[in-house]
Amino acid sequence: MKLIHLSDLHIGKRLYDFPLFEDQRYIFAQVYDCIRSNHIDAVLIAGDIYDKSQPTAEAVALFNELLEQLSALGKPVLIISGNHDSIERVSCGARLMEKGGVYIARCLEDSLKPVTLTDEYGEINIYMLPFLRPSDVNNTYEQSFSDTEGAVAYMIEKMHVDPSKRNIIMSHQTIAGVLHHDPEMAIGGSECVPASLYDRVFDYTAMGHIHRRQSLGNGTVHYCGTLLRYAIDESAQTKTMTVLTLAEKGSEPQLDFLPLHPLRNIRKVEGGFHEILENHVSEKTDDYVYVVLTDDFEADSAAQQLRSLFPRLINVSYKRADMEHDALLDDARPVFNDKRSPLELFEDFYSAMHGRGLTDYQRELMQDIVRKVWEGEE
């Protein structure tokens, strides 16, 4: 059986001031072509469907379009929510969509009963475990876990996985030792889960949450990475689609990484201000460009002048230690037309700082603050 493993779509994401709907729609078309041309049997999407837990109407419309296109291909689609998602919003209409072959985990309890697919070798059980925090397990099952490892181990134990069958799990967590943006930076901490929790039970773990493609444990715990580069730190990463081929029980899963071709690249341009202006004066690019200036002086209206060369300029910064700041902020206000509300701006900031969206309680609290501070309510 052939399955395509995707994650971290981040529908609705903005790259600084630029919405990425066009870029995402363009890359989704390549996913559809891949499914058709490679005779994919099922689609796994391992969380972070949206970029924010309260997505915009345009983001919801693009997700609906994605589901319609995938459903039209006649292949089962399995989806879990990630830390950026609201599980209630992602799973809206889930029961109805199952009739069309789209399976969305609506809660932790849904992970206990797998979606079972069959091929010439028999059954494949696919368990769908949404992103969880210890408090989610504690509240659902009256437990008292203080660490993510214990909570995930508890959920896997409750699945009662049959080791004689082929088993896959979809999950959206941080595996201990995983590499983040920097290829030398390994992540650890209380939110991490050891790969052994998964690889001793499952033949393949379709993991989401980390944007860089990599395998952990015994090689069956796999992050597929994002379909697009979503930060300047990811500009050197090669983005691919992960196709998993499972044969009989006990055989090693085969992984193929199929190339993706973005509508626009994200890249860094470094040099002196006047040097960049001269060297790129005839360049016509639609790429997202991050400029690093190496001058001893601060150029007046640097961002405004550079934007004449790079219409999709996402940031300008200085390299010298005594001038380390974003020059783009100096003249951003007259150039940008940011129509985001105070709540949306705070949500984007919170997400960037913590890697997850606001809870419903936090959003309600912030809405109340916005009303009192920005709108003058008592």
C-alpha positions in Angstrom: 0.0 0.0 0.0 1.2 3.5 -0.9 0.4 6.4 1.5 1.4 10.0 1.2 2.4 11.6 4.5 1.9 15.4 4.9 1.8 17.7 7.8 2.0 21.4 8.9 0.0 22.9 6.1 -0.4 26.1 8.1 -3.3 27.3 5.9 -3.7 31.0 6.4 -0.1 31.7 7.3 1.4 35.1 6.5 5.1 35.6 5.8 5.4 38.9 7.6 2.9 41.1 5.8 2.3 38.7 2.9 -0.6 36.2 2.9 0.4 32.8 1.4 -2.9 31.5 0.0 -1.7 31.7 -3.6 1.5 29.8 -2.7 -0.4 27.2 -0.8 -2.9 26.6 -3.5 -0.1 26.2 -6.0 1.7 23.6 -3.9 -1.5 21.7 -3.1 -2.0 21.3 -6.9 1.3 19.4 -6.9 0.1 17.2 -4.1 -3.0 16.3 -6.2 -0.8 15.5 -9.2 1.5 13.3 -7.0 -1.5 11.3 -5.7 -2.8 10.6 -9.2 0.6 9.9 -10.9 2.0 7.7 -8.1 -1.2 5.7 -7.5 -1.4 6.7 -3.8 -3.9 4.6 -1.8 -4.4 7.0 1.2 -3.5 10.5 2.4 -2.2 11.1 6.0 -2.2 14.8 7.2 -0.5 14.9 10.6 -1.7 18.2 12.1 -1.4 22.0 11.9 -4.0 22.2 9.2 -4.4 25.9 10.0 -1.9 28.4 11.1 -4.2 29.8 13.8 -6.7 28.1 16.0 -9.3 30.7 14.9 -8.8 30.7 11.1 -10.0 33.3 8.8 -12.9 32.7 6.3 -10.4 32.6 3.5 -8.3 29.9 5.3 -11.4 27.8 5.9 -12.4 28.1 2.3 -9.0 26.9 1.1 -9.1 23.9 3.6 -12.6 23.1 2.2 -11.1 23.3 -1.3 -8.3 20.9 -0.3 -10.8 18.4 1.1 -13.0 18.5 -2.0 -10.0 17.9 -4.3 -8.7 15.1 -2.2 -12.1 13.5 -1.8 -12.6 13.7 -5.6 -9.5 11.5 -6.0 -11.4 8.7 -4.3 -8.7 8.0 -1.7 -9.2 7.8 2.0 -7.9 11.0 3.8 -7.0 10.8 7.5 -6.5 14.1 9.4 -5.5 15.0 13.0 -5.2 18.4 14.6 -2.0 20.0 15.6 -0.9 22.6 18.3 -1.9 25.5 16.0 -5.4 24.0 15.4 -8.7 24.1 17.3 -9.7 20.5 17.2 -13.4 21.5 17.3 -12.9 23.7 14.2 -10.8 21.2 12.2 -13.2 18.4 12.9 -16.4 20.3 12.1 -18.6 17.9 10.1 -16.3 15.0 10.6 -19.0 12.4 11.0 -20.6 13.5 7.7 -17.3 13.5 5.9 -16.5 9.9 6.8 -19.1 8.9 4.3 -16.9 10.5 1.6 -13.7 8.8 2.9 -12.4 11.7 5.0 -11.6 10.7 8.6 -10.8 13.5 11.1 -10.0 12.7 14.8 -12.6 14.7 16.8 -11.2 14.0 20.3 -8.7 11.8 22.1 -11.1 8.9 22.3 -11.1 8.7 18.5 -7.5 7.7 18.6 -8.4 4.4 20.4 -10.2 3.0 17.4 -8.1 2.8 14.2 -9.2 3.4 10.6 -8.5 0.0 9.0 -7.5 -0.2 5.3 -6.7 -3.4 3.4 -4.4 -4.5 0.6 -3.1 -7.8 -0.7 -1.2 -8.3 2.5 -4.1 -7.9 4.8 -5.1 -5.1 7.2 -3.4 -1.9 8.1 -4.6 -0.2 11.2 -4.1 3.6 11.3 -4.4 5.3 14.7 -5.0 9.0 14.8 -3.7 10.8 17.9 -4.3 14.5 17.9 -1.8 16.9 19.5 -2.1 16.6 23.2 -0.9 18.2 26.4 -0.9 16.3 29.7 -3.9 18.4 30.8 -5.9 17.0 27.9 -5.4 13.5 29.0 -5.9 14.4 32.7 -9.2 16.1 32.0 -10.5 13.4 29.7 -9.5 10.3 31.8 -9.1 11.8 35.3 -5.4 11.2 35.4 -2.6 13.4 36.9 0.2 13.4 34.3 2.7 16.3 34.6 4.8 15.4 31.5 3.9 14.7 27.9 5.8 11.4 27.8 3.5 9.9 30.4 0.4 11.2 28.7 1.3 9.9 25.3 2.4 6.5 26.7 -1.0 6.3 28.5 -2.9 6.9 25.2 -0.8 4.4 23.3 -1.4 1.7 26.0 -5.1 2.3 25.8 -5.1 1.6 22.0 -4.3 -2.1 22.7 -2.4 -2.4 19.4 -2.3 -5.8 17.9 1.5 -6.4 17.2 0.7 -9.2 14.6 -0.8 -6.6 12.3 0.6 -3.7 10.4 0.1 -0.5 12.5 0.6 3.1 11.7 0.1 6.1 14.1 -0.4 9.7 13.2 0.8 12.0 15.9 1.8 15.7 16.4 4.4 16.0 19.2 8.0 16.8 19.7 10.3 13.8 19.7 13.4 14.0 22.0 16.5 14.9 20.0 14.7 16.1 16.9 16.5 18.8 14.9 14.8 22.1 14.5 15.6 25.0 12.0 19.3 24.9 12.8 20.7 21.5 11.7 22.8 21.4 14.9 20.1 22.3 17.3 18.4 19.3 19.0 15.2 19.9 21.0 14.7 18.5 24.5 12.6 19.2 27.5 9.4 18.3 29.4 7.3 18.5 26.2 9.4 15.9 24.4 8.5 12.3 23.9 11.0 9.5 23.3 10.9 7.9 19.8 10.8 4.5 21.5 7.2 5.0 22.7 6.2 4.8 19.0 8.8 2.6 17.2 8.4 -0.3 19.6 4.7 -0.5 18.8 4.1 0.9 15.3 5.5 0.0 11.9 5.5 3.7 10.9 4.8 6.9 12.8 3.5 9.8 10.6 4.7 12.7 12.7 3.8 16.4 12.4 5.0 19.5 14.3 8.6 20.0 13.1 9.1 21.7 9.8 12.3 19.9 8.9 12.1 16.4 7.3 13.9 13.7 9.4 13.7 10.3 10.9 14.2 9.3 14.5 14.4 6.2 16.7 14.8 3.1 14.6 13.9 5.0 11.4 10.1 4.4 11.5 9.3 7.7 13.4 9.3 10.2 10.6 8.7 14.0 10.3 7.8 14.8 6.7 8.3 18.5 7.1 6.3 21.4 5.6 5.3 21.6 1.9 6.6 25.2 1.8 9.4 27.2 3.4 7.7 29.2 6.1 10.7 31.1 7.6 14.0 32.5 6.5 15.7 29.8 8.7 14.1 27.2 6.4 15.4 28.8 3.1 18.1 26.2 2.7 15.7 23.2 3.3 14.6 21.0 0.5 10.9 20.5 0.7 9.4 17.2 -0.5 6.4 15.0 -0.3 6.9 11.8 1.6 5.5 8.6 0.0 5.4 5.6 2.2 5.1 2.1 0.8 4.1 -0.7 3.1 4.5 -4.4 2.1 4.0 -7.4 4.3 4.4 -7.3 8.1 8.0 -7.3 9.2 9.3 -5.8 6.0 11.0 -2.4 6.1 8.8 0.5 5.0 10.0 2.2 1.8 10.2 6.0 1.8 10.4 8.1 -1.3 10.8 11.9 -1.2 9.3 13.6 -4.2 10.4 17.1 -5.0 8.2 20.2 -4.7 8.5 23.3 -6.7 7.2 26.5 -4.9 5.6 29.4 -6.7 8.1 31.6 -5.0 11.3 31.0 -3.1 12.4 32.6 0.2 16.0 33.8 0.2 18.5 36.0 2.0 20.5 38.8 0.2 23.4 40.1 2.2 25.8 43.0 1.4 26.2 46.7 1.5 23.2 48.9 0.8 24.5 50.6 -2.3 26.1 47.4 -3.5 22.8 45.6 -3.3 21.0 48.4 -5.2 23.6 48.3 -8.0 23.9 44.5 -8.3 20.1 43.9 -8.3 18.9 46.9 -10.2 17.9 44.8 -13.3 16.7 41.8 -11.3 13.0 41.0 -11.5 12.0 38.6 -8.8 8.8 37.6 -7.1 10.7 35.8 -4.4 10.3 36.6 -0.7 13.6 38.3 0.2 15.3 39.0 3.5 18.0 41.6 3.3 21.0 41.7 5.7 22.9 45.0 5.4 26.6 45.0 6.3 27.2 48.8 6.2 28.8 50.9 9.0 25.9 53.4 8.5 22.2 53.2 8.6 20.6 54.0 5.2 17.7 56.3 5.1 14.4 54.6 4.2 16.3 51.4 3.5 13.3 49.2 3.3 11.4 51.5 1.0 14.2 51.8 -1.5 15.0 48.0 -1.4 11.3 47.3 -1.9 11.6 48.9 -5.4 14.0 46.0 -6.2 12.3 43.3 -4.1 8.5 43.8 -4.1 8.1 40.9 -1.6 10.7 42.2 0.8 10.0 40.5 4.1 12.6 42.1 6.3 15.8 44.2 6.5 18.3 43.9 9.3 21.9 45.1 10.0 24.7 42.6 10.7 26.9 44.7 12.9 26.5 43.9 16.6 26.1 47.5 17.6 23.3 48.0 15.0 21.4 44.8 15.4 17.8 45.7 14.7 15.2 45.3 12.0 15.5 48.3 9.7 12.2 47.4 8.2 10.5 48.6 11.4 11.8 52.1 10.8 9.6 52.8 7.8 7.1 49.9 8.0 4.1 52.0 9.0 3.9 54.2 5.8 4.6 51.2 3.6 2.6 48.4 5.1 -1.2 48.4 5.1 -1.7 45.9 7.9 -5.5 45.3 8.3 -5.2 42.8 11.1 -7.1 43.5 14.3 -5.4 44.0 17.6 -6.5 40.5 18.6 -5.1 39.0 15.3 -1.8 40.8 15.9 -1.6 39.4 19.4 -2.5 35.9 18.2 0.3 36.0 15.6 2.8 37.2 18.2 1.7 34.6 20.7 1.9 31.8 18.1 5.4 32.9 17.1 6.6 33.0 20.7 5.0 29.8 21.9 4.5 27.6 18.8 0.8 27.2 19.4 -2.4 29.2 19.2 -4.4 30.7 22.0 -6.8 28.6 24.0 -10.5 29.6 24.0 -10.1 31.0 27.5 -7.0 33.1 26.5 -8.8 34.4 23.4 -11.8 35.5 25.4 -9.5 37.2 27.9 -7.7 39.0 25.2 -10.9 40.0 23.5 -12.0 41.6 26.8 -8.7 43.5 27.0 -9.0 44.7 23.4 -12.5 46.0 24.2 -11.3 47.9 27.3 -8.0 49.3 25.9 -8.6 49.8 22.2 -12.3 50.4 22.1 -12.5 52.3 25.4 -15.1 50.1 27.1 -15.3 50.1 30.9 
